[in-house]
Structure formats: structure tokens, C-alpha cells
């Protein structure tokens, strides 16, 4: 929670500083799902290779002290509002615990009110129906899946597909659309298109990947080095390989 509040405060302070000039910064916020502190090369993991993220860590500013909720929806509500999740009405990931109070003011709403074009691509997990959708919470453009993850029972559009991470049925601006390709690529490409279309004006792009959350489905050209990966449970590696398309 503290990390979310600090992040929101830093963003707002940055906006305030830029407000003193004629230029407003563009904001790109990227979040991965269920990726732990030790799941990166720059934090010392000898098996997981994350060269692009490692470069961001070495060339940018790295924060190493943070506090979040143990599950995703509460953390996301804090990230969007800068408040303790329980104050936003979010306390869990299912059974109504992942629906944010519509009275909450999100960073997307604040930025929209100040001339920003806003977009979300990937995972929202703060309400799937009106008036809790991204479109009612400050995002002018959206491409998202339902519930807490693709292939989860809460997302009927992908749950019944054997390869739910590929060619997924998603919600684009509240309309169902059929997509082609691996979900992370779909979300990334949509975010890139959004950025290119709005590069001449201030924008806020929230790219919230559903990966690497289970069920660990990945693209064909992703290589798992079985000689160096040491799984405590060999069945886990077998499960990942079986999902390989």
C-alpha cells in the first residue's frame, strides 16, 4: 500500500513540477501479474532471464523498499487511488471483494480532467460491469479481459478455451473483439498503437499484463532451458511445457 501511495505521490509531484512549464509529461505505467521480487535477473535470479527489465532497472531509478497487498485486486485499487485498499471497498480477488467503490477517484480520472488521453491494456480486476469498468473510472480507451485472469472462471470469454492466452476474446472499449496472437503481444501492440496515436499530446498508458500469472502459457519462440532451471517440483515444468503451443 505504501508503495502505491508513494508512486501516486511521485507522479502527482512530477505533474505539478511540469505544470509550472508549458510541457506535461507522458506517463507509461507497466505492471506484471504475480511476478515476485526475486523473479528478475537484476535481483539475482540465476534462472529467470529478464534482460529488458534489467536494463530499465540499471538505466532508470530502482526502488527496493515497498509494501503491497498479498493478492492483486487490493494492490491495484491502491495503485489507482493512492489509498488503503479496504477504504476503496476492495479486500479480495473474488466473491465481490474485487469491486472498487465508484466514488473513488482514480489517477486516470484525475489525468483525464487535466487534458490527458488515458488508456488501459490488459488486466483491470476492479469490476467488470457498469459502473465499475475502466471506461467509468477514467480510462477513455481500453482493451481488457474480465476478472482476475484469463483462463479463470470469472472470465467466461477465455475460460472455456484450451489455449486461452492465444487468439483471445477481449473487451475493447466495452465491445467484445476477437484478437489474434499471444495475449501479452496483443496488449503491448495495442498500447504501442495508443502511444503513437497520442504522441503529440499528453497521455497516460497503463499496460497491465496478466502474465506471468498462471496458467504459464507462452509463445512458441520462448525457450525454457531445462538444463539450468531447477524446479523443486518436476511436475511444474511438465505443466508449463504442455501449455507450449
Order of alpha helices (4+ residues) and beta strands (2+ residues): alpha-beta-alpha-alpha-alpha-alpha-beta-beta-alpha-beta-beta-alpha-beta-alpha
